[in-house]
Amino acid sequence: MDLEISDETYTFTQDIAASRFTVSHDEKVIGHVDYVDREASPDDTSEAAVRTFTHTEVSPAFGGRGLAAHLVRFALETSAEADLKFRTTCSYVMEFFRKHPEFEELRA
């Protein structure tokens, strides 16, 4: 998915082999959200696999543009389309969940 922000194009993709979602600018990865997929456990609200987001990072040179929020939203929406529920150990994703309650029903 491409997104225009302040006349710059950013590309959001999922790198399944690396278990991460990335944002790129001029074909260079400038940020990522890492995840781990596992089978649901008895304490989850899901019977399907659960995706746990573990780390979010955007290069400081690209800070202040909202890229981390766009990246996390892309990761959550893409995961939801795959019928996955989520958990997180990442403080940024935790804060994103707090600010965006529309994703609450997708938490495991």
C-alpha positions in Angstrom: 0.0 0.0 0.0 1.3 3.4 -0.9 0.5 6.5 1.1 1.3 10.2 0.2 2.3 12.4 3.2 3.5 15.9 2.5 4.2 15.1 -1.2 6.3 12.1 -0.2 5.4 8.5 -1.0 5.7 5.8 1.6 5.1 2.1 0.9 3.7 -0.2 3.5 4.2 -4.0 3.1 4.2 -7.2 5.1 7.4 -9.2 5.1 6.1 -12.7 6.0 9.6 -14.3 6.0 10.9 -11.8 8.6 7.6 -11.6 10.6 7.3 -7.9 10.2 5.4 -5.1 8.6 7.6 -2.4 7.0 7.4 1.2 5.8 9.7 2.2 3.0 10.7 5.5 1.4 12.6 5.6 -1.9 12.8 1.7 -1.7 14.7 1.9 1.6 13.0 0.4 4.8 12.7 3.2 7.3 10.5 1.5 9.9 9.0 -1.8 11.0 6.6 -3.6 13.4 7.7 -7.0 14.4 5.3 -9.8 15.4 5.2 -13.5 16.4 2.3 -15.8 15.4 1.3 -18.6 17.7 -1.7 -20.9 18.2 -4.4 -19.6 20.6 -4.1 -20.6 24.2 -6.9 -21.2 26.7 -6.7 -17.6 28.0 -7.2 -16.0 24.6 -10.5 -14.8 23.2 -9.7 -16.5 19.9 -9.7 -20.0 18.7 -7.5 -19.2 15.7 -3.9 -18.1 15.6 -2.9 -15.1 17.6 -0.5 -12.4 16.4 1.6 -10.7 19.1 3.2 -7.4 18.1 6.6 -7.1 19.8 8.4 -4.0 18.6 7.7 -0.8 16.6 10.4 1.4 15.2 10.7 4.2 12.7 14.0 5.9 11.8 14.4 9.2 13.7 15.1 11.0 10.4 11.4 10.3 9.5 9.9 11.1 12.9 7.0 13.5 13.4 5.1 12.4 10.3 2.8 9.9 11.9 4.5 7.0 10.1 4.5 4.7 13.2 0.7 5.2 13.6 0.1 4.5 9.9 2.3 1.5 10.1 0.6 0.0 13.1 -2.8 0.7 11.6 -1.7 -1.1 8.4 -0.4 -4.1 10.5 -3.6 -4.4 12.5 -5.9 -4.1 9.5 -3.8 -6.6 7.4 -3.8 -9.0 10.4 -7.6 -8.6 10.8 -8.1 -9.4 7.2 -6.3 -12.6 7.8 -8.8 -13.4 10.7 -6.1 -13.0 13.3 -6.6 -11.7 16.8 -3.8 -9.6 18.4 -1.8 -9.2 21.6 1.1 -6.8 22.1 4.1 -6.5 24.3 5.1 -3.3 22.4 4.4 -0.1 24.3 3.7 1.9 21.1 1.0 -0.6 20.0 -0.5 -0.6 23.5 -0.8 3.2 23.3 -2.3 2.9 19.8 -4.9 0.5 21.1 -5.8 3.0 23.9 -6.3 5.8 21.3 -8.2 3.6 18.8 -10.8 1.6 20.6 -12.2 0.4 17.2 -9.6 -2.4 17.4 -10.5 -3.6 20.9 -12.8 -6.4 19.6 -9.8 -7.8 17.7 -7.6 -8.2 20.8 -7.0 -11.8 22.0 
